[in-house]
Amino acid sequence: MAINLQKGQTIDLRKNDRGESVYDLSKVTIGLGWDVRKQGGFFGKLFSKEAEYDLDAVAFLLDGNGKVANLGKTVQTNEGRQIALYQGDVVFFNSMQHPSGNIWLTGDNRTGAGDGDDEQIIVKLDQLDESYQKILFLVTIYQGKQNNQHFGMIENAFIRAVDAKGKEITKYSLSGDSSMNGKCAMVFAEAYRHNGDWKFRAIGEPHQTDNFIEILKQYAYSN
């Protein structure tokens, strides 16, 4: 049975709620889901239309110092657009697969419509190089500031971990309330090595920025 986490709670990803090592970490799916809160009142229902919220899942791969060692490179697309952080230790919408091939982002759902995971990050935890000691999972609302969109408008948000055999290991649910107003990014959770195995901790730390680069600055080495 999957363990429902509270903020700050930590579990062993390989073990169930009885402490038995039952989960296969050769490939773990980190799933993210959310719903946009419906407008209340008669006129809200009458005149509102489904807003497009583009929530982006991002993963930072951290070394033993808790830092992102490889910030990748800047490349130019065929359209002449510059893309930074390409093929480094940050997995995001412009660099969806880590160079190791052991962690990747599956795609982008721009509305959160439907049940289940809206975005997924797949991690081969058992094959990840020892130099990576922690993976930080966060979510940002694309152009949240510009569009006046924030986590106070989001409900039924969750992050969950599913093992290679499709068994749900754990889930951390988080619904927006007034304390989330103006917060456009969320550090949801982290997976980290401990005594040769992997732990998972629910964090639920909101940030005002809608740009994950601002959060990344805390984890980058100073030049």
CORLIN-V162177 format. One record per pair of residues at least 4 apart in sequence whose ideal C-beta (glycine too) atoms are under 7 Angstrom apart, sorted by the first residue. I is the first residue (numbers start at 1). GAP is how many residues later the second one is. If there is no record, write none. Layout:
# CORLIN-V162177
i=<I I>
gap=<GAP GAP>
This chain:
# CORLIN-V162177
i=<1 1 2 2 2 2 3 3 3 4 5 5 5 5 5 5 6 7 7 8 9 10 10 10 11 11 11 12 12 13 13 13 13 13 13 13 13 14 14 14 14 14 15 15 15 16 16 23 23 23 24 24 24 25 25 25 25 26 26 26 27 27 27 28 28 28 28 28 29 29 29 30 30 30 30 30 30 31 31 31 31 32 32 32 32 32 32 33 33 33 33 33 34 34 34 34 34 34 35 35 35 36 36 36 36 36 37 37 37 37 39 39 39 40 41 42 43 44 50 52 52 53 53 53 53 54 54 55 55 55 56 56 56 56 56 57 57 57 57 58 58 58 58 58 58 59 59 59 59 59 59 60 60 60 60 60 60 61 61 61 61 61 62 62 62 62 62 62 62 62 63 63 63 63 63 64 66 66 67 67 67 68 68 68 68 68 69 70 70 71 71 71 72 72 72 72 72 72 73 73 74 74 74 74 75 75 76 76 76 77 77 83 85 85 86 86 87 87 88 90 90 91 91 91 91 91 91 91 92 92 93 96 96 97 97 98 98 98 100 102 102 102 102 103 103 103 104 105 106 106 107 108 109 109 112 121 123 123 124 125 128 133 133 134 134 135 135 136 136 137 137 137 137 138 138 138 138 138 138 139 139 139 140 140 140 140 140 141 141 141 141 142 143 143 144 144 144 144 145 145 149 150 150 150 150 150 151 151 151 151 151 152 152 152 152 152 153 154 155 155 156 157 157 158 158 158 158 159 159 159 160 160 160 161 161 161 162 162 162 162 163 163 170 172 172 172 174 176 180 182 183 183 183 184 184 184 185 185 185 185 185 186 186 186 187 187 187 188 188 189 189 189 189 190 190 191 191 191 192 193 194 207 209 209 212 213 216>
gap=<15 16 166 167 168 169 8 14 167 167 4 6 165 166 167 197 196 195 197 194 193 189 190 191 159 188 189 185 187 10 12 148 156 178 185 186 187 7 9 11 183 184 4 5 6 4 6 140 144 146 139 140 141 100 101 138 173 98 100 138 95 97 137 95 97 133 134 135 91 93 133 90 91 93 107 129 131 86 89 129 131 25 85 86 87 107 127 83 84 85 124 125 21 78 84 120 122 123 77 120 121 15 17 76 117 118 116 117 118 139 5 6 9 4 4 4 4 4 61 58 59 58 59 88 96 56 88 57 84 86 36 37 83 84 86 48 62 64 82 32 33 34 80 82 154 32 44 62 76 77 78 8 29 30 76 156 159 7 28 37 71 74 4 5 6 70 71 72 74 157 4 6 68 69 70 69 68 153 152 153 154 21 22 148 151 152 20 18 19 14 17 149 13 14 15 16 18 23 13 14 8 9 10 12 8 11 4 5 6 4 6 11 5 10 8 9 8 12 7 5 126 4 5 7 12 13 14 30 13 120 15 8 9 4 7 4 5 6 29 21 22 25 26 18 19 20 18 16 14 16 12 11 9 10 6 16 5 12 4 73 4 59 60 56 58 55 56 51 54 22 51 52 53 47 48 49 50 74 77 46 47 49 44 45 70 71 72 8 9 43 69 68 4 67 5 6 40 66 39 65 4 30 31 32 33 34 25 29 32 35 55 24 25 26 28 29 23 22 20 21 19 17 18 13 14 15 16 13 29 30 8 10 11 8 9 39 4 5 6 7 4 6 30 16 17 30 30 4 26 26 23 24 25 24 25 26 22 24 25 27 30 18 19 20 16 18 28 15 16 11 12 13 14 11 13 7 8 9 7 5 5 8 5 6 4 4 4>
